[in-house]
Amino acid sequence: MKIRPLHDRVVVRRKEEEEKSAGGIVLPGAAKEKPNQGEVVAVGEGKLLDSGEVRALAVKVGDTVVFGRYADSNTLKVDGEELIIMSESDIYGVLEG
């Protein structure tokens, strides 16, 4: 199954959770922080402006993005994989390099 987000929405696959802390301590499932980075897997057509024009999104499929800690309130499962749908404005930046 595929998902096609509408307007300025973006579908993101969250990066895997860290198994160890920076100091090397193994973390149990409940103690792990969910990462705030992920890969864009689908994007909408763009933001509809008041003028009726559509502004293309600044992110594209394949980009690694950083988003807010609470952006995962809109999660869904597609083919057993947990994905997040968020507005482009919930994305803080794109990691490059």
C-alpha positions, 0 to 999 in steps of 0.5 A, spaced: 500 500 500 502 507 498 500 513 501 500 520 498 499 526 502 495 532 501 497 539 500 503 541 505 503 534 508 510 530 509 510 522 510 516 521 514 520 514 517 523 515 523 530 513 524 531 507 528 532 508 536 538 508 539 540 501 543 545 505 547 546 511 551 552 516 549 556 513 555 555 506 552 549 504 557 544 499 554 537 502 554 531 498 555 525 500 551 521 504 556 528 508 557 529 510 550 528 517 547 524 516 540 529 520 535 527 526 532 530 525 525 527 521 519 527 520 512 522 523 507 518 517 504 512 521 500 510 529 500 504 532 498 503 537 492 505 543 495 502 549 500 495 552 497 496 560 498 491 565 499 492 567 491 490 560 489 497 558 487 501 552 490 508 553 493 512 547 492 515 544 498 522 545 500 523 537 502 523 531 497 523 524 498 529 521 500 531 527 505 533 526 512 529 531 516 529 533 523 522 535 526 519 536 533 519 531 539 511 531 539 510 531 531 509 524 532 502 525 534 499 523 527 502 516 526 500 510 522 502 503 520 503 502 512 505 494 511 507 493 518 511 500 518 510 506 522 510 512 519 509 519 521 504 524 517 506 531 519 505 538 516 512 541 512 512 547 518 513 541 523 520 540 520 525 544 523 531 542 517 534 538 512 540 534 514 545 535 509 552 531 507 
